Amino acid sequence: MGKLTLTTFVTLDGVMQAPGGPEEDTSGGFAYGGWVAPFVDEGMLTFVTEVFARAGAFLLGRHTYDIFAGYWPRQTNPADPIASPLNTLPKYVASTTLTDPAWAGTTVIDGENLQAEVVRAKDATEGELQVHGSGQLAQYLLARDLVEELNLLVFPVFLGAGRRLFPTGGLPTTCELVASRTTSTGIAIHTYRPTGRAAFGQIGD
């Protein structure tokens, strides 16, 4: 049985939309795509390499899948620490419209039975069933307590606009900090493990 993990890039104000480039996702009129680029450094790349080394399979939303499928299959170096697992390990994509995926090793998960299909995919995985980005899927999984570990790479920039990882109305949840590090450009990398519903009280009582 595997472990479902989520790795995502967020700004200081929680935005996760279009980290990789200006045209990655302009929905809602978002004009700030590519905000990760100025901060990429060796520390970030080292951490991402470590994450992919633990992968047993991948679970992606349709938009992130399309972005990955348009790039990674062309990276054919078997020693590439990201391309190799992405191209050789099982990939699950949550979609109600994708019927004939061209990327080898892809299974389409029926969006009508998504929760059960995700649990089934996790049970069939040795290692981590990894979610990368995939904002809507990530929110769905978090709302159902399916994410067992979160890797949040927090970048030293705030945008004031864009889709956020944790929307209003999400479940109040407490997390345990498992690991933390900071890179040379100020990226704060935190690994959290959800531990249950958030508790509340009065300071000083």
BELLINVEN-V551428 format. One line per field, one symbol per residue. phi: phi as a letter, one per 30 degrees, with the letter a starting at -180 (. if undefined). Layout:
BEGIN
phi->???
END
This chain:
BEGIN
phi->.cbdbbbbcbddcidbdhddaecdaceiidccdjddedcdbddddddddddddcdcabbbddddedddddbdddccdddddcdddddcddbcbdaccdcbdddeiccdcdddbdddddddddddccjcdccciheddedddddchcdcaccccccdabciajdcdcdejdddbcbcdcaaabcdcjdccbccbebkddcbacdjd
END
